[in-house]
Amino acid sequence: MKSSFYNENWKYIFKFEEWVEAHKPKKKLNGDFWEDIYLEYDDVIAEFKNLLFSIDDVVDKDGNKLTPINLYNLIDKYKIRIEKLMLIFNVRLYKTLNENKKSGIKYIVMRAFWIDHLGKNVRWFSRNIGPENKVLVNGTIPLHHLEEIEKDILFLMWGQYQIEYLGADETGYDGDGNEILVVY
């Protein structure tokens, strides 16, 4: 199909390099955990760039040529995938209080957001850290406690990412009792 609608002088154009610059990790984090995530980020950015700048027909896994709407959706899925990685790099925890209706005890729950299949931010990860009166020290959550919670939620986020994109099917436990992802 030939389009007479295309115009190189359009005001709006997806500026890939600017978008990537706005969606890249702000600082380099160290450790084996982060190394895997940086490698994944670099791979996804490279795949996305190859897709956007390809002049070849884009086909699905069965070899069928993608329609323009399917290409649009594929581009959107790449953007969501990269934004999920950015949520991991820039994890933000939100404190909420849940009250047990029977006992009246308030529990502190830390939450983090994820992006659903429609591209909307949703509360996805949570960790109950205990009764408010036992957790707070001078009205705040101790830093070591927050760091532990952040680490746990980061592992949950990375695990969810692996389930969604890297073929991890389920979780299991290793010989030391640590929860791990099982990839088939």
KOLVEXVO-133252 format. One record per residue: residue number from 1; chain; x, z, y of N, C-alpha, C in turn. Coordinates in nm, 2 decimals, decimal comma, padded with zeros to 4 digits. Atoms other than C-alpha are relative to their C-alpha. Example, Ala and Ser with C-alpha at 12.3 -4.5 7.8 and 13.67 -1.06 7.14 Angstrom:
2
i/ch/n_px/n_pz/n_py/ca_px/ca_pz/ca_py/c_px/c_pz/c_py
1/A/00,09/00,00/-00,12/01,23/00,78/-00,45/00,09/00,00/00,12 .
2/A/-00,09/00,00/-00,11/01,37/00,71/-00,11/-00,08/00,08/00,11 .
//
This chain:
184
i/ch/n_px/n_pz/n_py/ca_px/ca_pz/ca_py/c_px/c_pz/c_py
1/A/00,08/00,00/-00,12/00,00/00,00/00,00/00,09/00,00/00,12 .
2/A/-00,07/00,01/-00,12/00,13/-00,09/00,34/-00,08/00,08/00,11 .
3/A/00,07/-00,08/-00,10/00,04/00,15/00,63/00,03/-00,05/00,14 .
4/A/-00,02/00,05/-00,14/-00,01/00,02/00,98/-00,01/00,12/00,10 .
5/A/00,01/-00,12/-00,08/-00,06/00,38/01,10/00,13/00,07/00,03 .
6/A/-00,13/-00,07/-00,02/00,30/00,50/01,07/00,06/-00,04/00,13 .
7/A/-00,06/00,03/-00,13/00,47/00,53/01,41/00,12/00,10/00,01 .
8/A/-00,12/-00,09/-00,01/00,83/00,66/01,45/00,00/00,08/00,13 .
9/A/00,00/-00,08/-00,12/00,74/00,80/01,79/-00,10/00,11/00,00 .
10/A/00,09/-00,11/00,01/00,50/01,06/01,66/00,06/00,12/00,06 .
11/A/-00,04/-00,13/-00,06/00,52/01,39/01,85/00,04/00,10/-00,11 .
12/A/-00,03/-00,10/00,11/00,50/01,60/01,53/00,07/-00,07/-00,11 .
13/A/-00,07/00,05/00,12/00,75/01,55/01,26/00,06/00,12/-00,06 .
14/A/-00,05/-00,11/00,07/00,87/01,79/01,00/00,16/-00,01/00,01 .
15/A/-00,15/00,00/-00,03/01,23/01,87/01,11/00,06/00,09/-00,11 .
16/A/-00,05/-00,08/00,11/01,38/01,98/00,78/00,12/00,09/00,03 .
17/A/-00,11/-00,09/-00,03/01,71/02,11/00,91/-00,03/00,12/00,08 .
18/A/00,05/-00,12/-00,08/01,54/02,33/01,17/-00,08/00,09/-00,08 .
19/A/00,08/-00,08/00,09/01,30/02,45/00,91/00,08/00,09/-00,09 .
20/A/-00,10/-00,07/00,09/01,58/02,54/00,67/00,07/00,11/00,08 .
21/A/-00,07/-00,10/-00,08/01,77/02,72/00,95/-00,09/00,12/00,02 .
22/A/00,10/-00,11/-00,02/01,46/02,93/01,02/-00,03/00,07/-00,13 .
23/A/00,04/-00,06/00,13/01,42/03,00/00,65/00,13/00,02/-00,09 .
24/A/-00,12/-00,04/00,08/01,77/03,11/00,54/00,03/00,14/00,02 .
25/A/-00,04/-00,14/-00,01/01,91/03,45/00,47/00,08/00,03/00,13 .
26/A/-00,07/-00,04/-00,13/02,02/03,63/00,79/00,14/00,05/-00,02 .
27/A/-00,14/-00,05/00,02/02,32/03,80/00,63/00,03/-00,01/-00,15 .
28/A/-00,04/00,01/00,14/02,51/03,78/00,30/00,00/00,14/-00,06 .
29/A/00,01/-00,12/00,07/02,42/04,05/00,06/00,09/-00,01/-00,13 .
30/A/-00,10/00,00/00,11/02,67/04,14/-00,22/-00,06/00,06/-00,13 .
31/A/00,04/-00,05/00,13/02,62/04,21/-00,59/-00,05/-00,11/-00,09 .
32/A/00,04/00,10/00,10/02,53/04,03/-00,91/-00,15/-00,03/00,02 .
33/A/00,14/00,02/-00,03/02,16/04,07/-00,83/-00,02/-00,11/00,11 .
34/A/00,01/00,09/-00,11/02,20/03,89/-00,50/00,06/-00,14/-00,03 .
35/A/-00,07/00,12/00,03/02,44/03,63/-00,64/-00,10/-00,10/-00,07 .
36/A/00,10/00,09/00,07/02,16/03,49/-00,87/-00,10/-00,05/00,10 .
37/A/00,11/00,04/-00,10/01,91/03,48/-00,58/00,06/-00,10/00,09 .
38/A/-00,06/00,10/-00,09/02,16/03,30/-00,35/00,01/-00,14/-00,07 .
39/A/-00,02/00,13/00,08/02,23/03,04/-00,63/-00,14/-00,07/-00,01 .
40/A/00,14/00,06/00,01/01,85/02,99/-00,68/-00,04/-00,06/00,14 .
41/A/00,04/00,05/-00,14/01,80/02,95/-00,30/00,07/-00,13/00,03 .
42/A/-00,08/00,13/-00,03/02,08/02,69/-00,27/-00,06/-00,11/-00,09 .
43/A/00,05/00,10/00,08/01,94/02,50/-00,57/-00,14/-00,05/00,05 .
44/A/00,13/00,04/-00,04/01,58/02,50/-00,44/00,01/-00,08/00,13 .
45/A/-00,02/00,07/-00,13/01,70/02,39/-00,09/00,05/-00,14/-00,03 .
46/A/-00,06/00,14/00,04/01,90/02,10/-00,25/-00,11/-00,08/-00,06 .
47/A/00,11/00,08/00,06/01,60/01,99/-00,46/-00,10/-00,04/00,11 .
48/A/00,10/00,03/-00,10/01,37/02,01/-00,16/00,05/-00,11/00,09 .
49/A/-00,06/00,11/-00,08/01,61/01,80/00,05/00,00/-00,13/-00,07 .
50/A/00,01/00,12/00,07/01,64/01,55/-00,22/-00,13/-00,07/-00,01 .
51/A/00,13/00,05/00,00/01,27/01,52/-00,24/-00,04/-00,07/00,13 .
52/A/00,04/00,04/-00,13/01,22/01,48/00,13/00,07/-00,13/00,04 .
53/A/-00,08/00,11/-00,05/01,49/01,22/00,18/00,01/-00,11/-00,11 .
54/A/00,00/00,10/00,11/01,43/01,02/-00,14/-00,07/-00,12/00,05 .
55/A/00,08/00,12/-00,03/01,33/00,66/-00,10/-00,05/-00,06/-00,13 .
56/A/00,06/00,04/00,13/01,25/00,63/-00,47/-00,14/00,05/-00,02 .
57/A/00,13/-00,06/00,04/00,91/00,68/-00,62/00,02/00,14/-00,06 .
58/A/-00,01/-00,13/00,06/00,84/01,04/-00,70/-00,11/00,00/-00,11 .
59/A/00,09/-00,01/00,11/00,69/01,10/-01,04/-00,01/00,14/-00,06 .
60/A/00,02/-00,13/00,06/00,55/01,39/-01,23/00,07/00,01/-00,13 .
61/A/-00,07/-00,02/00,12/00,68/01,53/-01,56/-00,03/-00,11/-00,11 .
62/A/00,04/00,10/00,10/00,49/01,26/-01,75/00,04/-00,14/00,04 .
63/A/-00,04/00,13/-00,05/00,63/00,97/-01,54/-00,10/-00,07/00,09 .
64/A/00,10/00,06/-00,09/00,32/00,91/-01,33/00,04/00,02/00,14 .
65/A/-00,04/00,00/-00,14/00,38/00,82/-00,97/-00,10/00,09/00,07 .
66/A/00,08/-00,09/-00,08/00,26/01,08/-00,73/-00,07/-00,07/00,11 .
67/A/00,07/00,05/-00,11/-00,01/01,00/-00,48/00,04/00,07/00,13 .
68/A/-00,03/-00,07/-00,13/00,03/01,09/-00,11/-00,05/00,14/00,00 .
69/A/00,05/-00,14/00,00/-00,19/01,40/-00,15/00,08/00,09/-00,09 .
70/A/-00,08/-00,08/00,09/00,01/01,51/-00,45/00,14/00,02/00,05 .
71/A/-00,13/-00,02/-00,06/00,34/01,46/-00,26/-00,02/00,11/00,11 .
72/A/00,03/-00,10/-00,10/00,19/01,66/00,03/00,00/00,14/-00,06 .
73/A/00,01/-00,13/00,07/00,10/01,94/-00,21/00,13/00,05/-00,06 .
74/A/-00,14/-00,03/00,05/00,45/01,92/-00,37/00,09/00,06/00,10 .
75/A/-00,08/-00,04/-00,11/00,61/01,96/-00,04/-00,04/00,15/00,04 .
76/A/00,06/-00,13/-00,03/00,38/02,26/00,04/00,05/00,10/-00,10 .
77/A/-00,04/-00,09/00,11/00,47/02,42/-00,30/00,15/00,04/00,02 .
78/A/-00,14/-00,03/-00,03/00,84/02,39/-00,21/00,02/00,10/00,11 .
79/A/-00,01/-00,09/-00,11/00,79/02,56/00,12/-00,05/00,14/-00,04 .
80/A/00,05/-00,13/00,04/00,59/02,84/-00,04/00,11/00,07/-00,09 .
81/A/-00,11/-00,05/00,09/00,87/02,88/-00,31/00,11/00,06/00,09 .
82/A/-00,11/-00,04/-00,08/01,14/02,91/-00,04/-00,05/00,13/00,08 .
83/A/00,05/-00,12/-00,07/00,92/03,16/00,16/00,00/00,12/-00,09 .
84/A/00,00/-00,11/00,09/00,89/03,37/-00,15/00,15/00,06/-00,02 .
85/A/-00,14/-00,05/00,01/01,27/03,38/-00,18/00,04/00,08/00,13 .
86/A/-00,03/-00,07/-00,13/01,28/03,48/00,19/-00,06/00,14/00,00 .
87/A/00,06/-00,13/00,01/01,04/03,77/00,11/00,10/00,09/-00,08 .
88/A/-00,09/-00,08/00,08/01,30/03,89/-00,14/00,12/00,03/00,09 .
89/A/-00,11/-00,03/-00,09/01,59/03,85/00,11/-00,03/00,10/00,11 .
90/A/00,04/-00,08/-00,11/01,40/04,02/00,38/-00,11/00,10/-00,04 .
91/A/00,11/-00,09/00,05/01,20/04,28/00,18/-00,04/00,10/00,11 .
92/A/00,06/-00,10/-00,09/00,97/04,49/00,39/-00,10/00,09/-00,08 .
93/A/00,08/-00,09/00,07/00,81/04,80/00,25/-00,10/00,06/00,10 .
94/A/00,10/-00,06/-00,08/00,48/04,94/00,38/-00,05/00,12/-00,06 .
95/A/00,04/-00,13/00,05/00,38/05,30/00,34/-00,15/00,01/00,02 .
96/A/00,14/-00,02/-00,01/00,02/05,37/00,26/-00,03/00,14/-00,07 .
97/A/00,05/-00,12/00,06/-00,17/05,69/00,16/-00,12/-00,03/-00,09 .
98/A/00,11/00,01/00,09/-00,40/05,69/-00,14/-00,05/00,15/-00,03 .
99/A/00,04/-00,14/00,02/-00,62/06,00/-00,18/-00,08/00,00/-00,14 .
100/A/00,08/-00,02/00,12/-00,74/06,12/-00,52/-00,13/00,06/00,03 .
101/A/00,13/-00,05/-00,04/-01,11/06,16/-00,48/-00,04/00,14/-00,06 .
102/A/00,04/-00,13/00,07/-01,14/06,45/-00,73/00,08/00,12/00,06 .
103/A/-00,09/-00,11/-00,04/-00,84/06,66/-00,62/00,02/00,01/00,15 .
104/A/-00,03/00,00/-00,14/-00,81/06,55/-00,26/00,14/-00,01/00,04 .
105/A/-00,14/00,01/-00,02/-00,44/06,51/-00,30/00,03/-00,14/00,05 .
106/A/-00,04/00,13/-00,05/-00,28/06,23/-00,09/00,13/-00,04/-00,06 .
107/A/-00,12/00,05/00,06/-00,02/06,02/-00,26/00,05/-00,11/00,09 .
108/A/-00,06/00,11/-00,08/00,23/05,80/-00,08/00,03/-00,12/-00,10 .
109/A/-00,02/00,13/00,08/00,24/05,44/-00,21/00,08/-00,09/00,09 .
110/A/-00,07/00,10/-00,07/00,50/05,19/-00,10/-00,04/-00,13/-00,05 .
111/A/00,04/00,13/00,04/00,39/04,83/-00,10/00,08/-00,11/00,06 .
112/A/-00,07/00,11/-00,05/00,54/04,49/-00,05/-00,09/-00,12/-00,02 .
113/A/00,08/00,12/00,00/00,38/04,15/00,01/00,06/-00,11/-00,08 .
114/A/-00,04/00,12/00,07/00,40/03,83/-00,19/-00,09/-00,11/00,05 .
115/A/00,08/00,12/-00,04/00,26/03,48/-00,14/-00,08/-00,05/-00,12 .
116/A/00,08/00,05/00,11/-00,03/03,37/-00,36/00,01/-00,15/-00,01 .
117/A/-00,01/00,14/00,02/-00,08/03,02/-00,49/-00,06/-00,09/00,11 .
118/A/00,05/00,07/-00,12/-00,27/02,93/-00,17/00,08/00,01/00,12 .
119/A/-00,09/-00,02/-00,12/00,02/03,03/00,06/-00,04/00,12/00,08 .
120/A/00,04/-00,12/-00,08/-00,15/03,35/00,18/00,08/00,12/-00,04 .
121/A/-00,07/-00,12/00,03/00,04/03,68/00,21/-00,10/00,10/-00,06 .
122/A/00,08/-00,10/00,06/-00,11/03,94/-00,03/00,08/00,12/-00,04 .
123/A/-00,07/-00,12/00,06/-00,03/04,29/-00,13/00,01/-00,02/-00,15 .
124/A/-00,03/00,03/00,14/00,13/04,24/-00,47/00,07/00,11/-00,07 .
125/A/-00,08/-00,09/00,06/00,38/04,50/-00,54/-00,02/00,14/00,06 .
126/A/00,01/-00,14/-00,05/00,34/04,88/-00,52/00,07/00,10/-00,09 .
127/A/-00,06/-00,11/00,07/00,50/05,20/-00,62/-00,05/00,13/00,05 .
128/A/00,05/-00,13/-00,04/00,34/05,54/-00,61/00,12/00,09/-00,01 .
129/A/-00,12/-00,08/00,00/00,62/05,78/-00,51/-00,04/00,15/-00,01 .
130/A/00,04/-00,14/00,02/00,42/06,10/-00,54/-00,09/00,06/00,11 .
131/A/00,08/-00,07/-00,10/00,21/06,36/-00,36/00,07/00,01/00,14 .
132/A/-00,06/00,00/-00,14/00,27/06,35/00,02/00,07/00,13/00,02 .
133/A/-00,06/-00,13/-00,03/00,34/06,73/00,03/00,13/00,02/-00,08 .
134/A/-00,13/-00,01/00,08/00,62/06,69/-00,23/00,10/-00,10/00,03 .
135/A/-00,09/00,11/-00,03/00,78/06,37/-00,11/00,06/00,01/00,14 .
136/A/-00,05/00,00/-00,14/00,81/06,42/00,26/00,09/00,12/00,03 .
137/A/-00,10/-00,10/-00,04/01,11/06,61/00,40/00,00/-00,01/00,15 .
138/A/00,01/00,00/-00,15/01,06/06,71/00,77/-00,08/-00,12/00,05 .
139/A/00,09/00,11/-00,04/00,78/06,45/00,79/00,04/-00,14/-00,04 .
140/A/-00,05/00,13/00,04/00,98/06,16/00,65/00,04/-00,01/-00,14 .
141/A/-00,04/00,03/00,14/01,06/06,00/00,32/00,16/00,00/00,00 .
142/A/-00,14/00,00/00,00/01,43/06,07/00,24/00,06/-00,14/-00,03 .
143/A/-00,05/00,14/00,01/01,65/05,76/00,27/00,04/-00,04/-00,14 .
144/A/-00,03/00,04/00,13/01,78/05,78/-00,08/-00,12/-00,04/-00,09 .
145/A/00,13/00,04/00,07/01,42/05,77/-00,21/-00,04/-00,14/00,04 .
146/A/00,03/00,13/-00,05/01,35/05,47/00,01/00,08/-00,11/-00,06 .
147/A/-00,10/00,10/00,06/01,66/05,29/-00,12/-00,04/-00,03/-00,14 .
148/A/00,04/00,02/00,14/01,55/05,35/-00,48/-00,12/-00,08/-00,01 .
149/A/00,13/00,07/00,00/01,20/05,23/-00,41/00,02/-00,15/00,03 .
150/A/-00,03/00,13/-00,03/01,33/04,92/-00,24/00,07/-00,08/-00,11 .
151/A/-00,07/00,06/00,11/01,56/04,84/-00,53/-00,10/-00,03/-00,11 .
152/A/00,10/00,02/00,11/01,27/04,88/-00,78/-00,09/-00,12/00,04 .
153/A/00,09/00,11/-00,05/01,04/04,65/-00,57/00,07/-00,13/00,00 .
154/A/-00,08/00,13/00,00/01,32/04,39/-00,53/00,01/-00,05/-00,14 .
155/A/00,00/00,04/00,14/01,35/04,38/-00,91/-00,13/-00,06/-00,04 .
156/A/00,13/00,05/00,03/00,98/04,34/-00,94/-00,03/-00,14/00,06 .
157/A/00,02/00,12/-00,07/00,98/04,06/-00,68/00,08/-00,11/-00,07 .
158/A/-00,09/00,10/00,07/01,27/03,87/-00,85/-00,06/-00,03/-00,14 .
159/A/00,06/00,03/00,13/01,10/03,91/-01,19/-00,13/-00,08/00,02 .
160/A/00,12/00,08/-00,02/00,77/03,77/-01,05/00,04/-00,14/00,03 .
161/A/-00,05/00,13/-00,03/00,96/03,48/-00,90/00,05/-00,07/-00,13 .
162/A/-00,05/00,06/00,13/01,13/03,41/-01,24/-00,12/-00,04/-00,09 .
163/A/00,12/00,03/00,08/00,79/03,42/-01,41/-00,07/-00,13/00,05 .
164/A/00,07/00,12/-00,06/00,64/03,17/-01,16/00,08/-00,13/00,00 .
165/A/-00,07/00,12/-00,02/00,93/02,93/-01,13/00,11/-00,03/-00,11 .
166/A/-00,12/00,02/00,09/01,21/02,98/-01,39/-00,03/00,01/-00,15 .
167/A/00,04/00,00/00,14/01,01/03,00/-01,72/00,01/00,13/-00,07 .
168/A/00,01/-00,13/00,07/01,02/03,37/-01,78/-00,14/00,02/-00,04 .
169/A/00,14/-00,02/00,05/00,72/03,44/-02,00/-00,05/00,14/00,00 .
170/A/00,05/-00,14/00,01/00,70/03,81/-02,03/00,12/00,10/00,02 .
171/A/-00,11/-00,10/-00,01/00,89/04,13/-01,99/00,01/00,07/-00,14 .
172/A/-00,03/-00,08/00,12/01,05/04,34/-02,26/00,10/00,11/00,04 .
173/A/-00,09/-00,11/-00,03/01,30/04,62/-02,29/00,13/-00,03/-00,08 .
174/A/-00,13/00,02/00,07/01,68/04,60/-02,37/00,03/00,13/-00,08 .
175/A/-00,04/-00,11/00,08/01,87/04,84/-02,59/00,01/00,13/00,08 .
176/A/-00,01/-00,12/-00,08/01,91/05,09/-02,30/-00,13/00,04/00,06 .
177/A/00,13/-00,04/-00,05/01,54/05,10/-02,22/-00,03/-00,06/00,14 .
178/A/00,02/00,06/-00,13/01,57/04,88/-01,91/-00,10/-00,12/-00,02 .
179/A/00,10/00,11/00,00/01,28/04,64/-01,84/00,07/-00,13/00,03 .
180/A/-00,07/00,13/-00,02/01,40/04,28/-01,87/-00,10/-00,11/-00,02 .
181/A/00,09/00,12/00,02/01,24/03,93/-01,85/00,05/-00,07/-00,12 .
182/A/-00,03/00,08/00,12/01,22/03,73/-02,17/-00,03/-00,15/00,03 .
183/A/00,01/00,14/-00,03/01,28/03,36/-02,12/00,00/-00,08/-00,14 .
184/A/00,01/00,08/00,12/01,18/03,12/-02,40/00,05/-00,14/00,02 .
//
